[in-house]
Structure formats: C-alpha cells, structure tokens
Amino acid sequence: MTITNDLCRILHVALTAKFLLVFPGYLLGHDFIVKPSRTMAAEGESLTTAVLLTELYIRPDRVLPESSVELHVVAGGKKTAIPLKASEEAMALLGSVKAPTSRTFILSGHRLASVRSGANRKGTSQPGGGAAGPVKSENFSKALINVSARDNGYAALSGDRLEIVPVTNPALVKAGGEMAVRILFDGRPVKTNLLATYDGFSAEPHKVAHQLESGADGTAKFSLNSPGLWMVRAAHSLEEPADTHSRYSATAVLIFSVQ
C-alpha cells in the first residue's frame, strides 16, 4: 500500500510538471469565479450570486476583500453594479440582483488589478538571470443566465480585457455534445491555454475534465461529459512595459449550465 501511494504521488508531481511545461505560465492557484445560485430567473425575480476564490472547482475557499471586486449585471448593452457583502459562513462575497429580463443576461465579475513583485513569481526570471520585474494581474469571471434558443445573448461581450465568448449556444447542446468557445484579449482572438470542467467533477484541487489550447483564431472545442454547471478558464500573459509593471497576467472564467 505504501509503494502504491508513493508511486501515485510521484506520478502526480510528474504529470503536473509536464502540464506546466506544455502550458507555460499556467501557475496553479486560487481561481476567481462568479457562481450564481441558479442560471434561470424570470424577469423581476431575485438571484443570489457568490463571488469566490477556489482551488476545488467550484467550491468556495477564501473570502476576498469587498473593495477588491466589482460585480455587474450586463443586459441590453448596459452594465449595472451589484453591491457585494462578505460572508464568512459562505466563504464568499454575496450579491443579490433582480433579473432585468427573462432573456439571456450576464453576471460579470472583476477582481481589480494589483501589482506584485516579480520575486514572487515562481520559475520566472529576466534574461541573464536577473529577477523578474513587477507583474500587473487581474481576474475576470462571468456567468450566463437565462440562456435559451430564442436569443443570441450568450455571445454578448462584457468588455473584459481577457474574455471567453461562447461560439456554441449552450441552450442548443446537451450532455454528450460538443461546446466551442473563443478567447479574446483586447478584443482580438488569442492562442492560449484553458481548461474546462463541471461542478462536482473531482474532489481534488485543480483536477479538471479537459486541458486544451485555443487555436490561432482563439477557438477551442471540448465535449460536455455531464449535465450541470460548467466552467471554462483561460489564462494569458505578456510583456507589457509600464511605469508600474513590466508584465501583465490575467485569467478569465465562463460559467454556464448544461442540461
């Protein structure tokens, strides 16, 4: 039994190392996620949303400061702020909003940008062996509500710098089918790494159903193995010389429901 457990640990470390080599810059850590209490709400009905940090998808793990996060409802081309309140019991920031429409709308969360010392970035260095410069990082997450075959609101943009946009209407695909998304950075398609998984897939942190990469057109496809609440997570970084930082890093998450 001891040998088996040791071998499992060795294999886990080896596979993680291989994954990080294949997808450079994809550092495992807490992910910023907007998780609605439900994904369907009639116009005028109240909807509760949790904004959380998680390592075990999609379970809350740490409460963010209220001042570090913005949450909006995006509908009809307008963005309306949703007040947030920290809840230690829920281990999340909680917000409540009345559904502005029975058609598709978006709950859009933004963890505000922060700058950290490059010395805290594992495995990075400047050419010549010097310490990496400061990194500006921010996180985006959005959830699709009331997705249906009657409108194309699923493809609406929230305007985040890094954004995941469905190509496939989630309302038209069921478990066992295929989902396509496009990754945009500064409004343009970008080739980058991403993962896709569903709530309850695994009891292990960062274990996911799919690890993949978008093409040059920003598009990636994956199979929907199960019904339920799905998340897609993309990461992107680049050199960005500025007064406050030398590199920019961002993650984006898309939440949607599959029947």
C-alpha positions in Angstrom: 0.0 0.0 0.0 2.8 2.4 0.8 4.5 1.7 -2.5 1.3 2.4 -4.4 0.7 5.7 -2.6 4.3 6.8 -3.2 4.0 5.9 -6.9 0.7 7.9 -7.1 2.4 10.9 -5.6 5.4 10.7 -8.0 3.1 10.3 -11.0 1.0 13.3 -9.8 4.1 15.5 -9.5 5.4 14.3 -12.9 2.1 15.0 -14.7 1.8 18.4 -13.1 5.3 19.3 -14.2 4.6 18.1 -17.7 1.4 20.2 -17.8 3.3 23.3 -16.8 5.9 22.7 -19.5 3.2 22.2 -22.1 1.3 25.3 -20.9 4.0 27.7 -19.6 2.7 30.5 -17.4 -0.2 28.4 -16.2 0.5 28.5 -12.4 -1.9 26.6 -10.2 -3.5 28.8 -7.5 -6.9 30.1 -6.4 -9.3 31.0 -9.3 -11.7 33.9 -9.2 -15.2 32.7 -10.0 -18.7 34.2 -10.2 -21.1 31.4 -9.2 -24.9 32.1 -9.4 -27.3 30.3 -7.1 -29.2 29.3 -10.3 -28.9 30.0 -14.0 -32.6 30.6 -14.7 -34.7 33.5 -13.4 -37.9 35.2 -14.6 -37.8 38.9 -15.1 -38.0 40.6 -11.7 -37.0 37.5 -9.7 -34.2 37.9 -7.2 -31.0 36.0 -7.9 -28.1 35.5 -5.4 -24.6 35.3 -6.7 -21.4 34.3 -4.9 -18.0 35.7 -5.9 -15.4 33.3 -4.6 -11.8 32.0 -4.8 -11.5 28.3 -5.3 -9.0 25.5 -5.8 -11.5 22.8 -5.7 -13.8 23.6 -8.6 -16.4 25.1 -8.0 -16.3 25.3 -4.1 -15.6 28.4 -2.1 -12.3 28.5 -0.3 -11.4 32.1 0.7 -13.2 35.4 1.1 -12.0 38.4 -0.9 -12.0 41.9 0.4 -15.1 43.7 -0.8 -13.0 46.6 -2.1 -11.1 44.4 -4.4 -14.1 43.2 -6.5 -16.7 44.6 -8.8 -19.8 42.8 -9.9 -22.2 43.9 -12.6 -25.3 42.7 -14.4 -24.9 43.1 -18.2 -28.1 43.3 -20.1 -29.3 45.3 -23.1 -25.9 46.9 -23.6 -26.0 48.3 -20.1 -23.9 47.4 -17.0 -25.4 47.8 -13.6 -23.4 47.5 -10.4 -24.3 44.9 -7.8 -23.4 45.6 -4.2 -21.3 42.8 -2.5 -21.1 41.8 1.1 -18.5 39.4 2.6 -19.9 36.2 4.2 -17.5 34.1 6.3 -20.3 31.4 6.5 -20.5 31.2 2.7 -16.7 31.9 2.3 -17.6 34.3 -0.5 -18.8 37.7 -1.4 -22.5 37.7 -1.9 -24.7 39.9 -4.1 -28.4 39.9 -5.0 -29.9 41.2 -8.2 -33.4 41.2 -9.7 -33.3 39.7 -13.2 -33.6 42.6 -15.6 -35.1 40.4 -18.3 -36.3 36.9 -19.0 -33.9 36.8 -21.9 -30.2 36.0 -21.6 -28.1 38.3 -19.5 -24.7 38.2 -17.9 -23.3 38.4 -14.4 -19.8 39.9 -14.8 -17.2 39.9 -12.0 -13.8 41.7 -12.0 -11.1 41.2 -9.4 -9.4 44.6 -9.7 -5.8 44.8 -10.9 -2.9 44.6 -8.5 0.8 44.8 -9.0 3.1 42.3 -7.3 6.9 41.9 -7.1 8.4 39.6 -9.8 10.3 38.0 -7.0 7.1 36.2 -6.0 6.6 34.6 -9.4 7.9 31.0 -9.4 10.1 29.9 -12.2 10.5 33.3 -13.9 13.5 35.4 -14.5 14.7 38.1 -16.7 17.2 37.3 -19.5 20.6 37.0 -18.0 19.3 35.5 -14.7 18.1 38.7 -13.1 14.9 38.9 -11.1 11.6 39.3 -12.9 10.0 42.7 -12.9 6.7 43.6 -11.3 3.6 41.9 -12.7 0.1 43.5 -13.0 -2.6 40.9 -12.7 -6.3 40.9 -12.8 -9.1 38.3 -13.0 -12.4 38.2 -14.8 -15.4 35.9 -14.5 -18.9 35.9 -16.0 -21.9 33.7 -15.7 -24.6 33.2 -18.3 -28.2 33.5 -17.1 -31.4 32.5 -18.9 -29.6 31.1 -21.9 -32.2 30.0 -24.5 -32.6 29.2 -28.1 -34.7 32.3 -28.6 -31.9 34.9 -28.5 -28.2 35.2 -29.0 -27.4 36.9 -25.7 -25.0 34.0 -24.9 -22.5 35.6 -27.3 -22.7 39.2 -25.9 -19.4 40.8 -24.8 -18.9 42.1 -21.3 -15.8 44.0 -22.5 -13.2 42.4 -20.2 -9.6 42.6 -21.4 -9.5 38.8 -21.4 -12.8 37.3 -22.2 -14.3 33.9 -23.1 -17.1 34.0 -25.5 -19.3 31.0 -26.4 -19.4 30.1 -30.1 -22.0 27.4 -29.4 -25.3 28.3 -27.8 -25.3 26.3 -24.5 -29.1 26.0 -24.8 -28.7 24.0 -28.0 -26.3 21.4 -26.8 -26.8 18.7 -24.2 -24.5 16.5 -22.2 -22.6 14.3 -24.6 -22.4 17.1 -27.2 -19.6 19.5 -28.1 -19.1 23.1 -26.9 -17.0 25.7 -28.7 -15.7 28.9 -27.2 -13.4 31.8 -28.4 -10.8 33.5 -26.3 -10.4 37.3 -26.8 -7.6 39.5 -25.5 -8.1 43.3 -26.1 -11.0 42.3 -28.3 -8.9 40.1 -30.6 -8.6 36.3 -30.8 -5.7 34.9 -28.9 -4.0 31.5 -28.8 -3.7 30.4 -25.2 -4.2 27.6 -22.7 -7.5 26.8 -21.0 -9.3 24.2 -19.0 -13.0 23.1 -18.9 -14.7 21.2 -16.1 -18.0 20.9 -14.3 -19.1 21.3 -10.7 -18.5 18.1 -8.8 -16.2 16.5 -11.3 -13.5 15.8 -8.7 -12.8 16.1 -5.0 -9.1 17.0 -5.8 -8.0 20.6 -6.3 -7.3 21.7 -9.9 -8.4 18.3 -11.3 -10.4 19.1 -14.4 -12.3 17.3 -17.2 -10.3 18.9 -20.1 -7.0 20.7 -20.6 -6.7 22.3 -24.0 -5.4 25.2 -26.1 -7.2 27.6 -28.4 -6.2 27.9 -32.0 -4.8 30.9 -33.8 -8.4 32.1 -34.2 -9.0 31.9 -30.5 -11.4 28.9 -30.7 -11.3 25.8 -28.7 -13.7 22.8 -28.6 -14.4 20.3 -25.9 -17.0 17.6 -25.1 -19.6 18.2 -22.4 -19.3 15.0 -20.4 -22.0 15.7 -17.9 -25.0 17.9 -17.3 -24.7 20.6 -14.6 -22.8 23.8 -14.0 -19.7 24.1 -16.3 -16.7 26.4 -16.1 -14.1 27.3 -18.7 -10.9 29.0 -17.5 -8.4 30.8 -19.7 -5.0 32.4 -18.8 -2.9 34.8 -20.8 0.2 36.9 -20.0 2.5 39.1 -22.0 5.4 41.5 -21.6 3.9 45.0 -21.0 6.5 47.6 -20.1 4.9 50.4 -18.0 5.7 52.7 -15.1 4.2 50.3 -12.6 5.0 46.9 -14.1 6.9 45.0 -16.8 4.4 42.1 -17.4 0.7 41.7 -17.5 -1.2 38.5 -16.5 -4.9 37.7 -16.5 -7.4 34.9 -16.1 -11.0 34.7 -17.3 -13.7 32.3 -16.4 -17.0 31.5 -18.1 -19.8 29.8 -16.2 -22.9 28.2 -17.9 -25.4 25.5 -17.4 -25.8 22.3 -19.4 -28.9 20.2 -19.5 
